[in-house]
């Protein structure tokens, strides 16, 4: 590790980190940051492995040699660069999806923006990949390797069998294009269901939709919570309220301006829109907190006490006034020690 830290200081003097982190099995943000960090410190990692190959310990030297050979392959480097460049665009999305204040409409807007950006990269893949490919040629020179095209076989199952003799075109067709296409299809597959769920509720945000966009059947699925006889007129009043001023751009923001007494149906629908889960990050944080709280020494803790400890641990931003806690504890029953 000391060798790697010295190499990082030599090649990346401005960065604040000096180590690599293992890939996380649950947090996509960590995976994004780890892959981008690995790509940035590629030369430092390679030189560290080269020095470890000379180590007196045979296990260390053999493992370092195997890792060094695996990471100097042309397909590995091109795939690493392609993935890290793409993940720099999606890192913001991952961070926003794990934000507890992110509602579904905000998340879908961000997804649409990123998909448009990636589609632009896919459309201009010849020039985009060409620029990155020429930059990576310098990387190959630094590690003393040359670009080797993928092997062409009569029958190929696991990748595209590209027969182009140009290395740039070969790697673009076999690695970059399939990667971008798969990413776009996965984004549409994962978020299409959310779009159908939020399509009607999204019309409640005045900065996005006009009164003419509302239909009688848009909110029938929520009929159990609404008064459908007054819903359309109430929706028109709600939109007309924002005609002469800038309207809210998110469900949480719109909910703060919607008085329940004046717009009861709109208030209910905005509540539904604001509380629709984007991801499972919040319950996963709850499970993590319970794992830390329910230790061996607290195995006999009652349900009420455990729930209270979990709430304090999860909602740390909520201030706790010590005097109020003491007063409530003292007023519970007569105690030998006078606390008040």
C-alpha positions in Angstrom: 0.0 0.0 0.0 2.9 2.4 0.7 4.2 1.8 -2.8 0.8 2.6 -4.3 0.5 5.8 -2.2 3.9 7.0 -3.5 2.8 6.3 -7.1 -0.4 8.2 -6.6 1.5 11.2 -5.2 3.8 11.0 -8.2 1.2 10.8 -11.0 -1.8 12.4 -9.3 -0.5 15.0 -6.9 -3.8 17.0 -6.7 -6.1 14.2 -5.6 -7.0 13.9 -1.9 -7.3 10.1 -1.8 -4.4 7.6 -1.7 -6.0 4.2 -1.8 -8.4 2.0 -3.7 -11.8 0.8 -2.4 -13.4 -2.5 -3.1 -16.5 -2.6 -5.2 -19.7 -2.5 -3.1 -22.4 -5.1 -3.6 -25.3 -2.7 -2.8 -24.3 0.9 -3.3 -24.1 2.0 -6.9 -22.6 5.3 -6.0 -19.6 3.6 -4.5 -19.2 1.5 -7.6 -19.3 4.6 -9.8 -16.7 6.4 -7.7 -14.5 3.3 -7.4 -14.4 2.6 -11.2 -13.7 6.3 -12.0 -10.9 6.3 -9.3 -9.5 3.0 -10.8 -9.4 4.6 -14.3 -7.7 7.7 -13.0 -5.0 5.8 -11.1 -4.4 3.1 -13.8 -0.7 4.0 -14.4 -0.1 4.1 -10.6 -1.7 0.7 -10.2 0.3 -0.7 -13.1 3.7 0.6 -11.7 2.8 -0.7 -8.3 2.2 -4.2 -9.6 5.4 -4.1 -11.6 7.4 -3.4 -8.4 5.5 -6.1 -6.5 6.5 -8.6 -9.2 10.0 -8.3 -7.9 9.0 -9.1 -4.3 10.8 -12.0 -2.6 7.4 -13.6 -1.6 6.5 -16.0 -4.5 2.7 -15.6 -3.8 2.9 -11.8 -4.0 5.0 -11.8 -7.1 2.9 -14.4 -9.0 -0.4 -12.7 -8.1 1.0 -9.3 -9.1 2.2 -10.7 -12.4 -1.2 -12.2 -13.2 -3.0 -9.0 -12.3 -0.6 -6.9 -14.4 -1.1 -9.1 -17.5 -4.9 -9.1 -17.1 -5.0 -5.3 -16.9 -2.7 -4.6 -19.8 -4.9 -6.2 -22.4 -6.3 -3.9 -25.1 -9.9 -4.9 -24.5 -9.6 -4.3 -20.8 -8.2 -0.8 -21.2 -10.8 0.2 -23.8 -13.6 -1.2 -21.8 -12.4 0.5 -18.6 -12.2 3.9 -20.4 -15.6 3.5 -22.0 -17.3 2.5 -18.7 -15.6 5.3 -16.7 -16.5 8.0 -19.2 -20.1 6.8 -19.2 -20.2 6.6 -15.4 -19.1 10.2 -15.1 -22.5 11.1 -16.7 -24.5 8.8 -14.4 -22.8 9.5 -11.1 -25.1 12.5 -10.5 -28.2 10.3 -11.1 -27.0 7.7 -8.6 -26.4 10.4 -5.9 -29.8 11.9 -6.5 -31.6 8.6 -6.4 -30.2 7.9 -3.0 -31.3 11.4 -1.7 -34.2 11.1 0.7 -35.7 14.3 -0.7 -35.8 13.1 -4.3 -39.4 12.6 -5.6 -40.3 10.5 -8.6 -40.9 13.4 -11.0 -37.5 14.9 -10.3 -35.8 11.5 -10.7 -37.6 10.9 -14.1 -36.6 14.4 -15.4 -33.0 13.6 -14.5 -33.2 10.2 -16.2 -34.6 11.7 -19.4 -31.8 14.3 -19.4 -29.1 11.6 -19.0 -30.7 9.4 -21.6 -30.7 12.3 -24.1 -27.0 12.9 -23.3 -26.0 9.3 -23.8 -28.1 9.1 -27.0 -26.1 12.1 -28.2 -22.9 10.3 -27.4 -24.2 7.2 -29.3 -25.1 9.3 -32.3 -21.6 10.9 -32.4 -19.9 7.7 -31.4 -17.4 7.8 -34.3 -15.9 11.2 -33.2 -16.4 10.7 -29.4 -14.7 7.3 -29.4 -12.0 8.4 -31.8 -10.9 11.2 -29.4 -10.8 8.8 -26.4 -9.0 6.1 -28.5 -6.2 8.5 -29.5 -5.8 9.6 -25.8 -5.5 5.9 -24.7 -2.7 5.3 -27.2 -0.5 7.4 -24.8 -1.5 5.0 -22.0 -0.4 2.0 -24.1 3.0 3.7 -24.7 3.4 4.4 -20.9 2.9 0.8 -20.0 5.1 -0.5 -22.9 2.3 -2.2 -24.7 0.8 -2.0 -28.2 -2.9 -2.1 -29.2 -3.9 -5.6 -30.1 -7.2 -6.2 -31.9 -9.6 -8.8 -30.7 -9.3 -12.3 -32.2 -11.6 -13.1 -35.1 -13.1 -16.6 -35.1 -15.5 -18.5 -37.3 -18.1 -18.7 -34.5 -18.3 -16.2 -31.7 -20.8 -16.4 -28.9 -19.8 -13.9 -26.3 -19.0 -10.8 -28.3 -19.3 -9.2 -31.8 -17.0 -10.9 -34.3 -15.7 -7.8 -36.0 -13.4 -8.3 -39.0 -12.3 -4.7 -39.4 -8.5 -4.3 -39.8 -8.6 -0.8 -38.3 -8.1 -1.0 -34.4 -10.2 2.1 -33.7 -13.1 0.8 -35.8 -12.7 -2.7 -34.4 -12.9 -1.7 -30.7 -15.7 0.8 -31.4 -17.9 -1.8 -33.0 -17.1 -4.6 -30.6 -16.9 -2.7 -27.2 -18.2 0.9 -27.3 -21.3 0.6 -29.3 -22.7 -2.5 -27.5 -21.9 -0.9 -24.2 -23.9 2.3 -25.0 -26.8 0.3 -26.6 -27.1 -1.9 -23.6 -27.0 1.0 -21.2 -29.8 2.9 -23.0 -32.0 -0.2 -23.2 -31.4 -0.9 -19.4 -32.3 2.7 -18.6 -35.6 2.6 -20.6 -36.4 -0.9 -19.2 -35.9 0.1 -15.5 -37.7 3.5 -15.7 -40.6 2.9 -18.1 -42.9 1.5 -15.4 -42.2 4.6 -13.3 -43.1 6.8 -16.2 -46.5 5.1 -16.7 -47.2 5.4 -12.9 -46.3 9.1 -12.7 -47.7 10.2 -16.1 -51.1 11.4 -14.7 -49.7 12.7 -11.4 -47.0 14.6 -13.2 -49.7 16.9 -14.6 -50.2 18.4 -11.2 -46.9 20.3 -11.5 -47.9 23.7 -13.0 -44.5 24.5 -14.5 -44.9 21.4 -16.8 -48.5 21.0 -17.9 -51.4 23.1 -19.0 -55.1 22.8 -17.9 -56.0 21.3 -21.3 -53.8 18.2 -20.5 -56.2 16.9 -17.8 -58.7 14.2 -18.7 -61.5 12.6 -16.7 -59.9 9.1 -16.6 -56.4 10.3 -15.5 -57.0 9.9 -11.8 -59.6 7.1 -11.7 -57.1 4.7 -10.2 -57.1 7.0 -7.1 -60.9 7.4 -7.0 -61.0 5.8 -3.5 -59.1 8.9 -2.1 -60.8 11.6 -4.2 -64.1 13.4 -4.8 -64.3 13.0 -8.6 -67.3 15.3 -8.9 -65.2 18.4 -8.0 -61.8 17.1 -9.1 -61.6 18.7 -12.6 -62.8 22.1 -11.5 -60.4 22.0 -8.6 -57.5 21.1 -11.0 -58.3 24.0 -13.2 -58.3 26.4 -10.2 -55.0 24.9 -9.1 -53.4 25.5 -12.5 -54.9 29.0 -12.9 -53.4 29.9 -9.6 -49.9 29.8 -11.2 -50.6 31.4 -14.6 -49.1 34.8 -13.7 -46.2 33.6 -11.6 -43.5 30.9 -11.7 -45.0 27.6 -10.6 -43.4 24.8 -8.6 -41.1 22.4 -10.4 -41.3 19.4 -8.1 -44.0 17.5 -6.1 -42.5 18.4 -2.7 -42.3 22.1 -3.7 -45.9 22.1 -5.0 -47.1 20.4 -1.8 -45.8 23.2 0.4 -47.9 25.7 -1.6 -51.1 23.6 -1.7 -53.5 24.3 1.2 -55.5 21.2 2.1 -58.6 23.2 2.9 -58.6 25.0 -0.5 -57.5 22.1 -2.7 -58.3 18.8 -0.9 -58.1 16.6 -4.0 -54.9 18.2 -5.3 -53.4 17.9 -1.9 -54.1 14.2 -1.8 -52.7 13.6 -5.3 -49.5 15.7 -4.6 -49.0 13.6 -1.4 -49.2 10.4 -3.5 -46.8 11.8 -6.0 -44.3 13.0 -3.4 -44.3 9.7 -1.5 -44.0 7.4 -4.4 -40.6 5.6 -3.8 -38.0 6.1 -6.4 -35.6 3.5 -5.0 -35.3 1.3 -2.0 -32.5 3.3 -0.4 -34.5 4.5 2.5 -35.6 1.1 3.8 -32.2 -0.2 3.1 -30.8 2.5 5.4 -33.3 1.3 8.0 -32.0 -2.3 7.8 -28.5 -1.1 8.2 -29.4 1.0 11.2 -31.1 -2.0 12.9 -28.1 -4.2 12.2 -25.9 -1.7 14.1 -28.4 -1.2 16.9 -29.5 -4.8 17.5 -26.2 -6.1 18.9 -25.6 -9.1 21.1 -25.8 -6.9 24.2 -29.1 -5.5 23.2 -30.7 -8.8 22.2 -33.3 -8.6 24.9 -34.3 -5.0 24.1 -38.1 -4.5 23.9 -39.9 -3.4 20.7 -40.7 0.1 22.0 -37.2 0.9 23.1 -35.7 -0.6 19.9 -38.1 1.5 17.7 -37.2 4.6 19.6 -33.4 4.0 19.2 -33.9 3.3 15.5 -35.8 6.5 15.0 -33.1 8.5 16.8 -30.4 6.9 14.7 -32.2 7.1 11.3 -33.5 10.7 11.7 -30.4 12.3 13.1 -31.3 15.7 11.6 -34.2 16.0 14.0 -33.0 18.0 17.0 -33.5 16.5 20.5 -34.0 19.0 23.4 -32.4 17.5 26.5 -34.6 19.4 28.9 -37.8 18.1 27.3 -36.5 14.5 27.5 -35.7 14.9 31.3 -39.0 16.5 32.0 -40.9 13.7 30.3 -38.8 11.1 32.0 -39.3 12.7 35.4 -43.1 13.1 35.0 -43.5 9.5 34.1 -43.7 8.3 37.7 -42.6 9.2 41.2 -38.8 8.7 41.6 -36.4 8.8 44.5 -34.2 11.3 42.8 -35.8 14.7 42.2 -35.1 15.6 38.5 -37.4 18.6 38.3 
